[in-house]
Amino acid sequence: MAVLSPHFVVSFSTKTTTNIDTDQSALLALKACIVSDAQKILKTDWSAATSVCNWIGVTCGSRHQRVIALNLSSMLLTGTIPSQIGNLSFLTSLDLMNNSFMAFCRISEIRSDMFEHLPRLQVLSLSLNKLSSEIPMGLFKCKELQVINFEYNRMMGGILPKEIGNLTMLRILRLGGNMFEGKGIAIGWYSSFLLSSAR
């Protein structure tokens, strides 16, 4: 036991470091996709020399020390959203509202399963940006989602597919102020939501 115990401790420590490094790399990829940071928040604060858990807008869980929330709302940011955000596997809340985010670093290049790697995601708020794409299908596999807010972008597409019925915990769905076609979602209680007009 005395011989094996030190080896076990070293292995566990290495795994933890790798995980938080993955989160850091994902956020640095987002920083690299920012073309305008008027308040210089990310430029001055998001540095590889400091713990990602101390970065502005980042919240880490106390147990695993992984990124569980990212809130960059109303920070006057212009840029795109990289697919590496899908590597934040402990993320429960992503709030980028009221900025000038455009397509997901070229929507045609986004990893199609980006949201499939966010099984804990509960809140997705991307309203008041400049996103111009259809809603990613992988989003409908985030079964913990309770809030989806895409209001006032340039999103397009038709009536949401039946797969949205997989989101049994969904309580708030905001899609107004976009360029969606169709009048509603004809499945269950989701039929009360309108796609093409602001609420």
N, C-alpha and C positions, 0 to 999 in steps of 0.2 A: 504493500500500500504506500509506503514511504517513497518508493521509487516512481510509482505511477502518478501520484498526486500532482507533482510539479508539471508533468507533461500535460495533464488534463487542464490545468489552469492556463498554461500558455496557449493551448489550442482554442479554448473558449475566448480568451482575450483577442486573439487574431480574428476570429469570426465576427466579433462585435465591431472591431475597427473597420473591417471590410464593409459591413452593412451601413455604417454612418458615412463611410467614404462614398458609397453608392448614392446616398441621398445628397451629399455635397456635390458630387459630379452632376447630378440631375439639375440642381439649382444653379450651378455655374453655367450649365448649358442654356438655361433660361436667361441668365444675365448676359450671355454672349448674343442672344437673340434680341436684346433691347437696343434699339438704335437711337433712342432719346430718353434720357433720364434727367428731366429738368431740375429736379431737386437733388440730384446726385446722391440719392439714398443708396442705391445698389453699388454704385461706383466706389463710394467711400466705405461702406459698411460690410458688403459681401466680399470677404477676403478669405482665401484658403489658409491664411495664417491664424485665423480665429475659428473657434468652434461654430459649426453651422447652427447649433442650438441657440447661439447668442445673436444671430443675425436679425436685423429688423424684419418683421413680418413673418418670422418662422417660429413655430411652437413645436417643441419636442415632448414626447411622452416621458413621464418620470420613470417608468419601469424599464423600457427598452432603449431609451435615448435615441429614438427614431423620429423623423419629422412626421407629425400628425396633422398639422395645419399650416397653410400658407395663405396669408392675408396681405395682398398688395393693393387693396382697393384705394382708389382716388390718390394715387401717387404720381400722376402725370407721366406715366410710362407709355412709350410707343415701341412696338415691336411685334414679335410673333411668338407662338407657344411651341416649344420643341417637343418632340415625341418622348424625350428622356423624362419628362414629367411622369410618364407611366412607370418609371422605376421607383417612385416614392410609394412603395407598397404598403406602408402604414398610414398613408394619408387618409384623413377623415373629412377634411374641409379644404376646398380650393376656392378662394375668393379673389378674383382679379377685376372686379367690377369698376366701372367709371375710369377707364384708362383709354388707350388707343391701340389695343391689341388687334392685329389683323389675322389672316389665315394662319393655321397651325404650322408655321414654318413651311409653307407650301402644302396645302391640304392633300395634294396628290402624293406627297412623299411621306405623310404621317404613317407611322406604324399602325396598321389597321386594328391591332389588338391593344392599343395604348390603354384604353380604359379597362380592359379585361385584367390588367395587372394592378388595378386599384380596388380590390375587393372590399375594403373598409370605407370607401368614399360615401359620405352621407350628405354633404352639401357641396353643390357645384354652382357658383355664382359668377357668370361671365357677362352680365348685363352691361349696357352702355359702353360697348366697344365697337370695333369695326369688323367683326367676324363675318365672312361671306362664304359660307359653305353649308352643306346639309349637316344635320345632327349626326355625329359618328355613331354607327350601329353598335359599336362595342360598348357604348354608354348603357345600353339596355341590359348589360350583364352585370352591372354594378348593383347588386340586389339590396344593398344597404342604403341606397339613395333615398333621401327624404325630401330634398329640395333641389330643383333644377331651375335655374334662372338664366335664360338667354335673351331677355327683353332688350329691345332697342339696339339691334345689331343689323346686319344685312344678310341674315340667314335665309336660306331658301329650301325648297323641297315641297313635297306634298304632305298628305295626312300621315301622321306618325304610324309606323307599322304596329302590328298586333303584339310585337315583342315588348312593347312598353308595359304590357300587362304583367311582365315578369317583375316589375318594380312594385311589389306589394306594399312596401313601406313608404312609397311616395305620397307626400302630403301637399307639396307646393310645386306647381308646374307653370312657369311664366315664360311665354313665347311671344307676347305682343310686340308690335313695333318692328316686325321683320317682313320678309317677302314670301312667307309661306303661302301655299295654295291650299284650298279646301276650307271647310267650315268647322270641322271638329274631329274628335276622335270617337268613333262609334264603337267603343268597347267599355262596358261596365260604367262605373262612376266617372271615368275619364271623359265621357261625352260632354261634361259640363265645361270643359276648357275650350277656348277658341284659339285657333292658330293664326288667323290672318289679321286680327285686329287687336289693338291695345285694350287692356281692361279698363 
